[in-house]
Amino acid sequence: MQKSRLRKYAQVIAACGVNIQPGQEVIIYAALDQPEFVKILVEECYKRKASRVTVEWSYQPLEKIHVRYRTVKSLSRVEEWEKAKLQHQVDVLPCTISLVSEDPDGLKGFNFKKMGKARRKKYPILQGYRSQMENRYQWCVAAVPGPEWAKKIFPGCRASVAMEKMWAAILDACRIGEDPVGAWERWNNDMQARCDYLNTLGAEKLHYHSANGTDLTIGMNPRAKFIVSGMTTLQGTFFLPNIPSEELLITPMKGVVDGIAYATKPLAYQGQLIENFWIRFEGGKAVECHAEQNQNLLQEIIDTDEGSHMLGEVALVPYDSPICQSGILYYNTLFDENAACHLALGRGYTDSLEGYETMTYDECIEAGVNDSMVHVDFMIGSADLSIDAICGDGSVVPVFKDGNWAF
């Protein structure tokens, strides 16, 4: 892949993704798959006047070894040096960039029950720091090819060929052309106009229907509004948390959903694939589910905590989005969620609430935003999906028809 195009991608992540402000620190989380691109990205962060850039590396096989040999007590302990590190992040509010490249099947055989117990014990401590950073810092999730991931998407190709094809697919999906920054600005303006229209409807519920069996009604939070997936910190800095992105989103009313939703794409979750599944909701909570592959893992996600039984996000993505039209199944939520309408189990987005700027995290939860230690997106968009807004004045307004915008 041409280095000039890779540099443009790094520039988009630094400038549009986290939108680094002069003097900010940056933390990059990356696997060992693309050290050359990480080097380019670090340099671009410094060119944006970052004061310090730190890279934290990960490696899937080590994750499996740690969980296999450590006790739950050891895994759940938050050491004093880790607390000091988290407090530093609270104090300086660094930009964080997460580069996804892992093998979708790389944690097959991973002991999720053991790790889940440890995470539940650690969550109250970690959340204490994270809530202090809520809406106050910029973050971005982007992707680079990993060899096993590339070979899964392009089976039958040599690793080098698969990697080259995957780089091309990622860069196309991320609008890395002659003027990528301008392309993202135009995308944001178009999506903001759609948000503005949806926010005039006064929708109290959204009803989903598809021939595959999806028949779901979701209650809207009266204080929430549709937002572009771009976000603005309380200090006024706009950033794109996901690159690529094709979605509009809203945080629904906690615990107001009934019906059944059929997934239209596999869910890649922590190195394993959940395939051909559905979730049934009753009285606001997931009460039943089935998956042809990794049923137990799907149930583990739902049973993580009280909030993981409920929805935290409703996202609208047209079926004719560029990622969907590429015909590539990425086996990765960052891309696959931007090919189809999706929902998320777990934590909601506080910045979807009107007036969130003056509210504490606890006040947002009291206002109906779902709280959970997880946020797991699953895709339900299809070529025949219809979504109707049921409005406060009794009218029913089509939002999606045949998988695409109805307006």
Secondary structure, DSSP 4 states (H G I P E B T S, - for coil): --HHHHHHHHHHIIIIIS-PPTT-EEEEEEETT-HHHHHHHHHHHHHTT-SEEEEEEE-HHHHHHHHHHS-HHHHH---HHHHHHHHHHHHH--EEEEEE---TTTTTT--HHHHHHHHHHHHHHHHHHHHHHTTTS-EEEEE---HHHHHHHSTTS-HHHHHHHHHHHHHHHTT-SS-HHHHHHHHHHHHHHHHHHHTTS-EEEEEEE-TTS-EEEEEEPTTB--EES-EE-TTS-EE-SBSS---EEE-EEEEEEEEEEE-SS-EEETTEEEEEEEEEEETTEEEEEEEEE-HHHHHHHHTSSSGGGSEEEEEE--TT-HHHHTT---SSHHHHGGGS-EEEEE---GGGBTTGGG--HHHHHHTT----S-EEEEE---TT-EEEEEETTS-EEEEEETTEE--
